């Protein structure tokens, strides 16, 4: 069963996936830095 996509929906989905990917990358990067950096653990 194929859903007929409007052309603009492709760009909306593409933009959302890029946005979610960027947010996920920032969150993961922040968590890894917090775990690796002892100075951040001492101050918290």
ABEGO torsion letter per residue (X at the ends): XBBBBBAAAAAAAAAAAAAAAAAAAAAAAAAAAAAABAAAAAAX
